[in-house]
């Protein structure tokens, strides 16, 4: 009898914990470094892993660098090269953060919730703090999240002639969207 009660308690606790953590393997991260000189340095990655914990507000995402798809294969080759993103040595970039003022979000109630997410973005092994407005939408019990922010490429050790020559934006826009 004691074993049955213990087993049921463990199952209940485990189910409760997992119900609070939302995950997806098909979030999207877009990279837009277009300039007036060149409209091609724009890419999208639709195979991003994302997680949102409804209890703690923890937000995580991880994107494989070589999964960014550019319209021009040559730009994609340059993007992954050693002197740019160096995807062979740094195969992913990550974000680990938290929703500020999580109590503003009512996960049990349909609505659009404006929040701020703060954490660390790691690109090429360099972590920098990021704080950005985000939108969390709850519709019929389904949760989605979206944000957009800019980064300074030089902060992550990304430099070169295309940036200096104005063909690639020094501060590209990063857009993240996830449906859980």
NORZICOR-V52017 format. One line per field, one symbol per residue. ss: DSSP state (a for helix, b for strand, c for the rest). psi: psi as a letter, one per 30 degrees, with the letter a starting at -180 (. if undefined). burial: I if it has 9 or more other ideal C-beta (glycine too) atoms within 8 Angstrom, else O. Layout:
ss: ???
psi: ???
burial: ???
This chain:
ss: caaaaaaaaaaaaaaaaaaabbbbbbbbbbbbcccccccccbbbbbbbbbbbbccccbbbbbbbaaacbbccaaaaaaaacccccccccccbbbbbbbbbcaaaccccccbbbbbbbbbbbbbccbbbbbbbbbbbbbbccbbbbbbbbbccaaaaccccaaaaccccccccbbbbbbbc
psi: eeeeeeeeeeeeeeeeefffjkllghlkkkjjgllfekgfiklkjghkklkkjfefgkkklkkkefgkklfjfeeeeeeflegcfhfefiflllkjakkkhfffkjffkklkkklkkkakkjkhgkkkkkkkklkkkkjhfkklkklkllljeffggjlleeeefgfkkfilkkkkkkk.
burial: OOOOOOOOOOOOOOOOOOOOIIIIOOIIIIIIIIIOOIOIIIIIIOIIIIIIIIOOIIIIIIIIIOIIOIOOOOIIOIIIIOOIIIIOOIOOIIIIIIIIOIOOIOOOOOOOIOIIIIIIIIIIOIOIOIOIOIIIIIOOOOIIIIIOOOIOIIOIOIOIOIIOOOIIIOOIIIIIIIII
